[in-house]
Amino acid sequence: RFDFAIQTFTRMLGLVEKGKLQADIYLRLAETYRRKGDANSAIQAVEKARKILPEDTVVLSTLALLLDQGGRRPEAKQVYEATLKLDPNNPVVLNNLAFLQAESGGDLDDALTKAERAKRLLPSLFEISDTLGWIYLKKGLADNAIDAFKDLVAKQPNISTYRYHLGMAYSMKGDKSKALDQLREAMKYNPPKEEKDKIQQLVARLH
């Protein structure tokens, strides 16, 4: 009942003094908008929280992620960097910024450094291993990428993304058979539409 939640949070904003509690309500409001699918309103809500708590790392990292997901990468990069100035050892922000840099034509060596640091800080987070593998792919290091994605597939065999990425790594290596095996497996695990389209395109190219 997203609309009712939004009405309730909005009403609460008028009942509390400006400060941390109001910023927290804006964050909850943003999450409600995000779940509803209204990315712009979610970003606007977090921007209001940021005006109240300009150096709060939770507010900043939330804003950066929403901007990133909304395709506003230059703005997201600035906010990720602002977050890291306040919290340089935040592994999730390091990982997200590393992936953004790799995806947007940034410095791959710097992206790799950030991802490796994130991995040391939080070795159990699969998304960080995926980012590392993705950066290896971008750098043309097929063997390193294969090792990273094979480990992920062994630990999370039902995640289509990891199998797709492993298939890409095998394709880069020139091992068409193994690439096609992983891509077919990826299709069994209900990949999202955008990923499904990319898998089908890669399969067509390999054939």
Number of C-alpha atoms within 10 A of each C-alpha: 7 14 11 9 14 18 11 12 20 14 11 13 17 10 10 12 9 12 12 14 14 21 23 18 19 26 25 18 24 29 23 21 22 17 11 15 11 13 19 14 17 25 23 16 21 26 21 17 26 21 12 19 18 12 14 16 21 14 23 26 22 24 27 28 21 22 22 20 12 13 11 13 20 13 13 25 20 13 23 25 18 17 25 19 12 13 14 12 15 17 23 18 26 27 28 25 26 29 24 20 21 24 15 11 9 13 11 19 15 13 24 23 15 22 28 21 18 25 22 12 15 16 14 10 14 16 17 25 24 23 26 28 29 27 24 22 21 15 15 14 16 22 15 18 28 23 13 22 26 20 16 22 19 11 11 13 16 15 18 25 24 27 28 28 27 32 30 28 29 22 20 18 17 13 14 16 12 17 25 22 16 21 24 18 17 25 19 11 14 13 16 11 9 8 16 18 12 12 26 14 12 18 19 10 9 14 8
